[in-house]
Amino acid sequence: MQLRNLPRPGKCPRRYHTSTVALRPYRLANQVAVQSLLEVSLPPIYDATMNSANDRRSDDANSLGGRLAVWVATGLGVGLVTIAPGTIGGLWGLPLAWAVGQIASPLGQQLAVVAIGLLGVAICTRAARALGGEKDPQAIVLDEIAALPIVLLGVSNPGPTVWLLAFALFRLFDITKPFPARQAERLPAGWGIMADDWVAAGYAWIALQALFWVDQALNLAWLSSPA
């Protein structure tokens, strides 16, 4: 039996190989088809969506309404220049809380807080779009400003210690974001910017009321009494 006609190990006769030359036209045709699909079919839809979003951002950034929204949402520009915008810019919430506290009726205070919150949603939505469309731009501090009055609802004649505690508790819960604050951040547009701060303010209100109770129960007289 002769073995000389069998191919040597590691090699195959030319007739056993699939010709790369023969496959080349098919590969080229596939590449052209895929490239044509990507370059012709997809970009018009993609570009139309992106151009529309970019146009809205450009309009908001250049319009008077967009600039005013950014100015208000950043706490008169404080959020654009400070290292800790949420804390520094949030100080604007103290005079706002004082103004809400001047309303004699508790119901009036609550309605004022609701109106401020809804207005804040609209302003933050416009400002975020003007600032580039980020989910929650760090420069926006109106959420902290508008939420702080919630912490002092029902508190009459707060002294300096109460003001300090209210602000510190609010910032604590705003930074730590207890449930469901992080879930609230996923809401769309200005709702997501504002809602997590409402949650933080609610926790801070509960904590402040608990401190009032402890102060009264132990007759410490460190804090002003809630109404």
C-alpha positions in Angstrom: 0.0 0.0 0.0 1.4 3.3 -1.1 0.9 6.5 1.1 2.8 9.0 -1.0 -0.5 10.4 -2.5 -1.9 11.3 0.9 -1.3 14.9 2.1 1.4 15.4 4.7 0.2 16.2 8.3 -0.6 19.9 8.8 -1.3 20.5 5.1 -4.2 20.0 2.8 -4.2 19.9 -0.9 -5.2 23.0 -2.6 -8.5 21.6 -3.7 -9.6 21.1 0.0 -9.2 24.8 0.8 -12.1 27.3 0.4 -10.7 29.9 -1.8 -10.4 33.3 -0.1 -10.4 34.8 -3.6 -13.8 33.2 -4.2 -15.2 34.5 -0.9 -13.9 38.0 -1.3 -16.8 39.3 -3.5 -19.3 37.9 -1.0 -17.5 39.6 2.0 -17.3 42.9 0.1 -21.0 42.7 -0.8 -21.9 42.1 2.8 -19.7 45.0 4.0 -21.3 47.3 1.5 -24.8 46.2 2.4 -24.2 46.7 6.2 -22.5 50.1 5.6 -25.3 51.2 3.3 -27.8 50.2 6.0 -26.0 52.1 8.7 -25.3 55.2 6.7 -28.5 55.5 4.8 -31.3 54.1 7.0 -30.3 54.9 10.6 -28.8 58.4 10.6 -31.9 60.3 9.3 -33.9 59.1 12.3 -31.1 59.5 14.7 -30.1 62.9 13.4 -33.6 64.1 13.4 -34.0 63.2 17.1 -30.7 64.6 18.2 -31.1 67.8 16.2 -34.5 68.3 17.7 -33.2 67.9 21.2 -30.2 70.1 20.5 -32.4 72.7 19.0 -34.6 72.8 22.1 -31.5 73.0 24.3 -30.1 75.8 22.2 -33.4 77.7 22.2 -33.6 77.4 26.0 -30.0 78.4 26.5 -30.3 81.5 24.3 -33.9 82.6 25.1 -34.7 85.1 27.9 -36.9 82.6 29.6 -34.2 80.0 29.6 -31.6 82.4 31.0 -34.1 83.5 33.7 -34.8 79.9 34.6 -31.1 79.2 35.0 -30.6 82.3 37.1 -33.4 81.4 39.5 -32.6 77.6 39.5 -29.0 78.3 40.4 -29.9 80.6 43.3 -29.1 83.8 41.5 -26.0 82.2 40.1 -24.6 80.8 43.4 -24.9 77.2 42.2 -22.6 78.0 39.2 -19.6 79.3 41.3 -19.6 77.5 44.7 -17.7 74.3 45.6 -20.7 72.9 47.6 -23.7 74.4 45.7 -26.3 72.3 47.4 -25.3 73.6 50.9 -24.3 77.2 50.0 -27.1 77.8 47.5 -29.6 76.1 49.8 -29.1 78.9 52.3 -31.5 80.9 50.1 -34.1 78.5 51.5 -33.9 80.2 55.0 -35.4 83.5 54.0 -38.0 81.7 51.9 -39.0 79.6 54.9 -39.2 82.7 57.0 -41.5 84.3 54.3 -43.8 81.2 54.3 -43.8 81.3 58.1 -45.3 84.8 58.0 -48.5 83.3 56.6 -50.9 83.1 59.6 -53.0 80.1 58.4 -51.3 76.7 58.6 -53.3 75.8 55.5 -52.0 78.8 53.7 -48.5 77.8 54.6 -49.1 74.3 53.2 -50.6 75.7 50.0 -47.7 78.1 49.6 -45.2 75.2 49.9 -47.2 73.2 47.3 -47.2 76.2 44.9 -43.5 76.8 45.4 -42.8 73.1 44.7 -44.8 73.0 41.5 -43.3 76.2 40.2 -39.9 74.8 41.1 -40.6 71.7 38.9 -41.3 73.9 35.9 -38.2 76.1 36.4 -35.9 73.2 37.0 -37.1 71.5 33.9 -36.4 74.5 31.8 -33.0 75.3 33.5 -31.8 71.7 33.2 -32.5 71.7 29.5 -30.7 75.1 29.1 -27.7 73.7 31.0 -27.2 70.9 28.5 -30.0 68.4 29.3 -28.4 66.6 32.3 -30.7 64.6 34.6 -29.9 66.7 37.7 -27.3 69.4 37.1 -25.3 70.1 40.2 -25.5 73.8 39.6 -29.3 73.7 40.2 -30.1 74.5 43.8 -33.7 75.6 43.6 -34.7 72.1 44.7 -32.9 72.7 48.1 -34.3 76.2 48.3 -37.9 75.3 47.6 -37.9 72.2 49.9 -36.5 73.8 53.1 -39.8 75.5 54.1 -41.3 72.1 54.5 -39.0 71.4 57.4 -40.3 74.3 59.3 -44.0 73.8 58.7 -46.0 74.2 61.9 -43.1 75.8 63.8 -43.9 79.1 65.3 -41.2 81.7 66.1 -38.2 79.5 65.5 -35.0 80.6 67.3 -31.5 80.4 65.9 -31.0 76.9 67.2 -34.1 75.7 65.4 -33.0 77.4 62.2 -29.7 75.7 62.4 -31.2 72.3 63.2 -33.7 72.5 60.4 -31.0 73.3 57.8 -28.6 70.7 59.1 -31.2 68.0 59.3 -32.4 68.8 55.8 -28.9 68.7 54.4 -28.2 65.4 56.2 -31.1 63.6 54.7 -30.6 65.3 51.3 -27.0 63.9 51.1 -27.8 60.4 52.5 -31.0 60.1 50.5 -33.1 57.6 52.5 -35.8 55.6 50.9 -37.5 56.6 48.6 -35.3 59.6 47.8 -33.2 57.8 45.2 -36.2 56.3 43.6 -37.8 59.8 43.4 -34.7 61.0 41.5 -35.7 58.7 38.6 -38.8 60.7 37.9 -38.6 62.7 34.6 -37.3 66.2 34.2 -37.9 68.7 37.0 -40.0 66.2 39.0 -36.8 64.1 39.5 -34.8 67.1 40.5 -37.3 68.3 43.1 -38.9 65.1 44.5 -35.8 63.7 46.3 -35.5 67.0 48.2 -39.2 66.8 49.2 -38.4 63.3 50.7 -35.4 64.7 52.5 -37.4 67.6 53.8 -40.1 65.2 55.1 -37.5 63.2 57.0 -36.0 66.4 58.4 -39.5 67.6 59.5 -40.1 64.3 61.4 -36.7 64.5 63.0 -37.2 68.1 64.1 -40.6 67.3 65.6 -39.0 64.4 67.5 -36.4 66.8 68.9 -39.2 69.2 70.0 -40.9 66.4 71.8 -37.7 65.4 73.6 -37.0 69.0 74.5 -40.5 69.4 76.0 -40.5 66.0 77.7 -37.2 66.7 79.5 -38.0 70.3 80.1 -34.8 71.4 78.5 -36.2 74.5 76.9 -33.5 74.5 74.2 -35.9 74.8 71.3 -38.9 76.9 70.5 -42.2 75.1 70.8 -44.0 74.1 67.6 -47.4 75.6 67.0 
